[in-house]
Amino acid sequence: WSWVSGVIDNAIYPVLAYESLIKLLDDDIFSLDDGDEYFSLGTAYMVKLTIAFAFTFPNLVTIREFGPGLSFLAMFVFLPFLVLSFNALFLHGKELNFANLLEVKHDARFGDWADLINLLYWNFSGFDCVSTCAGSVCRPSQSYPRGLLLALVLITLTYMLPLVASVAINDPEWEYWDEGSFVTIAESLVGHWLAVWMVVASFAGNAGMHIAEMFEDSWQLCGMAEVDLAPSVFAYKHPHFKTPLISVMFSFVIIAGLIVNKFAFIVGISNFFSVASALLELSAFLKLRHSKSSLHRPFEVPIQSNAGLGLFILFPFAVGLIVLLSSFGNTLKSISLNISALLFGVPLFFLMKYHGTIKYTRGRI
């Protein structure tokens, strides 16, 4: 489920990058159009496919340049929002009204809150994926805690600073915000150059997310193949670049079949499998703490009682259930795809197990 959700999620970024590209080509950065009217259906698909391959290509030819390259992209994406926030908070201080932050949409329904939680989960999920490339990281015991903490701080600031500043300015009013509203705010508050920078940063951010997630997904599949949890062909690595060639291309083929769909549909499918795997991991955490309490662990949650552990995961488990239910049945198409993928996994597991592809033994972790 974790790998499936990762690959599905990775189909989102070529779609979003395509929409950003259309805004730049059409010289209308404020358009909410998804680009369907700019190209024919076939041409639009080929453009998305080209973008997806361009985003995938670095995973075919390199490993070492990922860290510096993605760090540069992160700063490029973060800076325009920092400029917007600084401009609003320090240069338009007299226009700020922080009371706007306490307002609530009057006609908000439970479905609106569920959609908000669903989207927030998508934006903040994926921290567990970094485990798939630990073998390529120097001193992961030190690098991972620092990197995860820094990522959490940057993600939070990236959302909080521009949102607080923009809601306090409230022009346009926050109740009328839609996709692309930050671009409108940047245009009115700072200038056209910042609005264009935000659209370009959106394209660059989607490239960075795709590259990073393809790296995680392909190495996860490669690692599963190396320990006999997936067909051994996925463990093949390019003799020169040392990249998991077959795993990358297999993931790309799946992405190529998904980019015909809209953003909201792909997010729903991705969240369903992502949160299902997260709930399974939390359940496994409780089960192993109870059944194998004496097992050596490199890191252990400093809570000893089962009741304390249950309370510790109660909130994320409850939020996970809301996301699971809200993302399962957005449309009939999503329901059908979710159920089909779940049912397909059962015979696939037994087929691989009894034909020797999966060599699972009791007690092996």
N, C-alpha and C positions, 0 to 999 in steps of 0.2 A: 504493500500500500504506500509506503514511504517513497519508493522509487517511482511508482506509477503517478503519484501526485506531483512529484518533482518534474517528471517529463511533461505531464499535462500543463503544469504551471508555466513551464518554459515556452509553451506555445503562445502565451499571453504577450510576451515582449516584442516579437516581430509584428503583431497586430497593432500594439500601441505605437511602436516606432513608425509603422506605415502611416498611422493617423498624423503623427508629428511631421512626417515628410510631406504629406499632402498639404498641410497648413503652410509649410515653407514654399512649396512649389506653386501653390495657388495664391501666394502673397496675401493670405488671409489668416493670420495667426489667431484670430478670435473665433473662427468657425468651429461649430460643434459637430460638423459633418464628419462621418467616419471614413469618408473618401470613396464610398461606393459610386458616387455620381461622377467622380473625376476620371476613373478608368472603367473599362468594361470589366465584367466579373472575372473573365479569364486573365486579362492583363493585371488586374488587382492581385489575383492569386500569385501570378508569376513574380510580381514585385515583392510581395510578402515572402515568397519562397527564396528569392535572391537575398533579401534582408536576413532571413533565417540562416541561410548558408554562410553569408558574410560574418554573422555573429558566431557561427559554429566553427568556422575555419581556424581560429587561434587554438582551439582545443585539439586540432589535428596535428599541429606542428610545434607546439611549445608547452613547457610547464613552468620554467623558471621565471619568465617575464610576467606571470600572472599577478604577483603581489604588487610590484611597482606600477604596472599598468592600471590595475583596478583601483589602486589608491589615488592615482591621478584623476581617473574618471569620477571617483567619489567626491573629491575636492571641487572639480569642475561643476558637478551637479549641485553641491551644497552651497557654493558661493552666491549664486543669484538670489537664493532665498535669504541668505545672510544679509545681502545688500538691501533687499526689500524690508526685512525686519528692522535693520539699523535705521533706514530712512524713515520708517513709520514711527518708531519708538523715540528717536532722538531729534529728527528734523520736523516732525509734525506732532510734537507732543501736546500742543494745545488742542488738537482736534480729537485726541483719544478719549474714548468713553469706555472704561473697563467694565461698567455695569452691563454692557452688551454680552459679556461672557456668562452672565447668570441667566440670560433669557433662554427659554425653551420653546421650540416650535409648537404652536397652539394646537394644530391638527395632527400631531404626531401619533401614530398608531404603534401597536406592538411590532408589526411587521417592519416599521421604519427602524426601531431599535435593534431588531434582529439583523436587518441589513447592515446597520452600523457595526455591530459586533462581528458580523461575517467579514466585512471589509477590513476592520482593524485586525482581525485574526490573520487575514491574508498578508497584510502589511508587516506584521510582527512575527510571523511564523518563519521557520527555516533554520533556526539556530542549531537544531540537531544535525543538520546536513554537514556541518564542518567536520564531523567525525569521520566522514568517508575519505578524507584526504590527509589524515593525521600522519600517515607514513611519509608524506612529502614535506612535512613541516619540521623545522629545527626546534628542538626543545618544546614539544607541544604542551607539556605540563605547565610551562611558564607562559608560552605564547597564547594558548587558548583562553585562559581566564581573562588575560588582559585584553585580547582581541574581542571577546564576547562582551565584556563590560564597556569597552570603547564603542562597539557597534550599537549597544543598547542606548548609550548616552547620545550618540550622534543621531540615531533614528528618532529618539524622543525630542531632541532639540530641533531637528529638521521639521517635525510636525508642530511642536508647541510654539516656537518663536514666530514663524510666519502666520500661524492661525491666530494666536493672541493679538499680534499686531494688526492683522487684517480685520478681525472682528471688532477690535477697538476703534479702528478707522471707520468701518462699516459703510464703505462706498465702493461698490454697490452693497446693499443690505444683505446680510448673511443668509436670510431666508430665501433669497432668490439665486443663490450660488448654484452653479452647475459645473460640469466638466470644463476646464479652461478658465475658471474665474480668477485664478491667480495671475494669469496672463493679463486679464483686464485690469486687475488691481495694480499690477506692475506698470502698465501703460499709463494709467491715470496718476499714479503716485510718483513715479520716477521718470519714465520716458519709454519711447518705442524700443530703444536699444536693449533695455532690461527685459521687455516682453519677448523680443526675439531670442535673447539669451536663454530665457526659460524654456522656450520651445526646443531650441537646440540641446539644452541640458536634458530635456525629457527624452530626446532621441538617444543621447549619450548614456543616460541612466538605464534605459531599456537595453542598450548594448551591453553595459556592464553587468546587469542582472542576468541576462541570457548567458553570457560567457561564464560567469561564476556558477550558475546553476547547472549548466552543461558539464562543467568540470566536476561538480559534486555528483551528479547523476551518473555520469559515465564511469567514474572511479568507484562508485558504489556498486554498479553492476559488475565491473571488473573484479572487485573484491569478493563479491558473492560467488562469481565463477571460480575464483582461486580457492575457495573453501567448499566447493561442490554444492553450493546452494542455487546455482544457475548453470546453464550449459557452458561447458569449458571453452567454447569458441569465443565467448565474451571476455575471456582473460587474455586474449591475444593483444600484444603491444607492438607498435611500429618499431622495427629494428633500429632505426636511426633516431627518431624523435622520442621514443619510449612512451608514447601516448596510447591509451586504450582505443585503438582505431575502430574495431568492430562495435564496441559499446557506444562510441560517439555516433557512428553512422546509424546504428539501430535506433538510438534516441532521436536522431534527426528525421528518420523516416516517419516515426510516430508524430513528431511535431508538424511535419509536412502535411499530414492528414488532418490536423486539428486547426490549422491557421485559417481555414475557411469560416470558422465560427466567430461570433462576437465576443468581446471582452467579458461581459457579464456571464455568459454561458460557460466559458472556459474557467473563470474564477469559481463558479459554483461546483463544477466537477472536481477541480483541483482541491478546493477546500474540503469537500466530502471525504476524499481519500486521505488527505493530509491530517485532518482532525481524527479520522478513524484510526490511523496509525499512531497518533499522539495519545489517544485514549487507551489504545492497546499497550503502549509503552508504559503509561502510568499504572495500568492494571498489572503489568508484568513486574513493575517496580515493587508494588505492594506484595505480590505473590512471592517474589524472590526474597524479600525482606523477611517474610514469614516462614517460608520453607527452607531457605538457605541463609539463615542469619549469621552463621559463622564463616561464610565464604569471604575470602580476601577481596577487598575492593580498593582500587587505586584512589577513589574518592568516595566518601560516604556522607550522606545527609545526616547532620548531627542531631537527629531525633531518634530516640530509642523505642518509645512505646508505639504500638500499632494504632492506638487511638490518636496519638499526636500526628502520626504520618497520614492518617485518614483526613484529619482536619487540614493538614498542610496542602493536600492536593484537592480538597473539596471545591474550592473556588475555580481553579483551572479545569477541573472535571465538569463542573456545572456549565461553565462557559463553552467548553468543548461540546457538550450535548446540545446546547442552543445552536451552535454553528453546524453541527452534524444534521440536525433536523431542518434548519432553515436552508441549507445548501443541497439537501437531498432532492427536494421536489419543486424547484423553481419552474420548470416546464416539463411537459410530457417527454420531451426529447432527453432532458437531463435525467429524469427518473429511469427511463429505459436504458440509458448508457450506464448509469450507476449500478443498476441491478444486473445488467449483462456482464459488466466487468467483475462484479462480485461472484456471480455464478461461474464465470469462466475460470476464475482462480482455483476453484475446488478440483475439477477434473485435471487441470494443468498440474497442480501439485502432485496428485497421485500418479499421473502419467510420468512425470519427471522422477518421482521417487521409485516407482517400480521398474523403470527402465535404467536405473542406476545413475541418473543425472544428479539427483540429490542424495547425498550419503550422510543422513542424519542419524546420530547415535544418541541414546538417552544419556543425559548427564553432560553432554558437550555444550559449552556455552561460547 
